[in-house]
Amino acid sequence: MGQFLRKNKEKNKFIIKIILTVIMAAGALLFITPLLWMVSASLKKAGEVFAYPIKWIPDEFMFSNYKFVWMNKYYPFYIAYYNSIKVTFLTIIGALFICTTAAYAFTMIEFKGRNAIFMMFLATIMIPPQVTLIPRYALFYKFNLYNNHLALILPGSFFVLGIFLLRQFYLSIPMELPESAKIDGASHFVILTRIILPVTKPAMVSIIILVFITMWNEYLNPLIFITKKQLYTIPLGLQALLDDEMRNYNYIMAAASSAIVTVIVVFLSMQKYFIQGITRTGIKG
């Protein structure tokens, strides 16, 4: 009797797993459908993009759409791609430096008002970025940063959420490690670079992915602070292409497909550490 009940229980678990798998697969398909339509549209002729019923596989694959997007005379898309890579890479470097040093100070260094200052940092997350547009515009214009990629890089480097994530991650590190290093005469720089950073790879990867996606998709700040076409990032490049080729949505979809490839590659290559980083940041508070 007991064996029968055990087999019946295992069978029920197996059926539940199948049902959940089907539900998850249906949800994944639902979310990925727009992406598949975008790629399909990027390989069609202009008149076929909005044809109904949808023809997912075009009769003729128009790879020339991608060639036009990247090499057209109005606005070659490689310019925006290069600018986005430049801005995103430099912002990631700045964010990693600021986040690691600030999180280390809030975790490993005792000073008066440490928790109060940290709470003030966190409070800035609640301020909508639109509120600070005018002050930032005046500040950047005064310091000749208008129409300069530094107007995007500098604010993006102060990533408060990254400071919070790293601080939570540092709290999960046994305090015996830095304390032993202090007893041996190690400086804060040595403790940070040789003890703390080597064990915080998942959290660092989490910050890299978050900053990358934020800066890669940033539209409002480039729209306000960048007016020179040669300095456009991908979102503005897509808008410029849309203005020039309003009715040729196959070109727009080709540009969008080109833009999203980098995001997918970065996330898939780092998702293992990203999940670990997000999970471990909640161990201690």
Number of C-alpha atoms within 10 A of each C-alpha: 6 7 8 9 10 11 12 12 12 12 12 12 12 12 12 12 12 12 12 12 12 12 12 12 12 12 11 11 12 11 11 11 11 11 15 14 16 20 20 22 28 28 25 26 19 17 11 16 22 12 9 7 6 13 15 15 13 16 11 9 14 18 12 15 21 21 14 16 23 20 13 13 9 11 19 17 26 17 18 23 20 15 19 25 17 14 21 26 18 19 25 22 14 18 26 23 13 18 24 22 17 18 23 21 15 19 17 17 11 10 9 8 9 13 13 10 12 17 12 10 16 15 11 12 12 8 10 9 11 9 9 10 15 11 10 16 16 13 14 17 15 10 8 12 17 20 19 17 20 17 23 22 21 15 14 21 21 17 22 21 17 25 25 20 22 31 25 22 27 25 19 15 15 9 11 9 12 21 14 12 16 14 8 9 11 15 11 17 11 14 20 17 11 14 15 19 15 11 13 18 15 24 26 24 22 24 25 24 18 18 24 22 16 13 24 23 18 19 15 14 17 21 13 14 21 21 14 9 14 13 19 25 30 28 21 21 24 22 15 17 22 16 10 12 14 12 12 16 22 27 28 23 25 26 27 18 19 19 20 13 10 13 15 10 11 14 19 10 10 15 16 13 18 22 14 15 23 19 13 19 20 13 11 12 9
